[in-house]
Amino acid sequence: MRVLTRTALFIVPPGTGLWVPAHAPHVTRMPAGLSMRALFLREDAARAGPGRVTVVAVSALLRELIIASCAEPVTWEEEGPVSHLVALALHEIGRAATRPVSVPACNDPRLKRVTEILLANPADARGLEAFAALAGASPRTLARLFRRETGMSFQSWRRQLRLTEALALLSQGTPPVRAAAAVGYRSSPAFGAAFRTAFGLTPGQSRLGDQA
């Protein structure tokens, strides 16, 4: 699942969930056949989670608590047995580890031309000069825009996108070699090293599911 906010694009692979604070506009895109469940929290209960949009790890326990909560009626007795289910779910949400699976969004029209191409095909190997020509800007201007809007260089932004998309592929069972090639890495060792730096685990480990 991919969720676009005003500030970033979030990749939400299996074994994770997206925490979205109230009043945070977002657009959700899901492939056919994917199912999801959502919990809507009251303001006081929402204090259990982070203050910004964040991808969090969903433990096996939290997964079952979410499924059980969604099976309950929309209205329920606050002093009834469901309250214990909800309390435990909030506890698990509060202790859930975060996952760095997002890339900063861009608002400048010139940057959008570039980022939309790369979002559609992370393996696109063209350099800054080629993309600058497509965007109608000089390479220096495009580099400056990337720094200003994302806080990252063009190369760093593209690397983060590639690794994030690779994680999504791996979580779906794609072999590491194929995932690396799909996002533009020609060298498996280079991909493995970059992946470990970004996520703290090897590509093979990320295929094992929830790491919480």
Summary of the structure (lengths in Angstrom):
residues: 212
radius of gyration: 19.2
end to end distance: 19.2
largest distance: 63.7
contacts: 583
relative contact order: 0.13
helix: 48%
strand: 12%
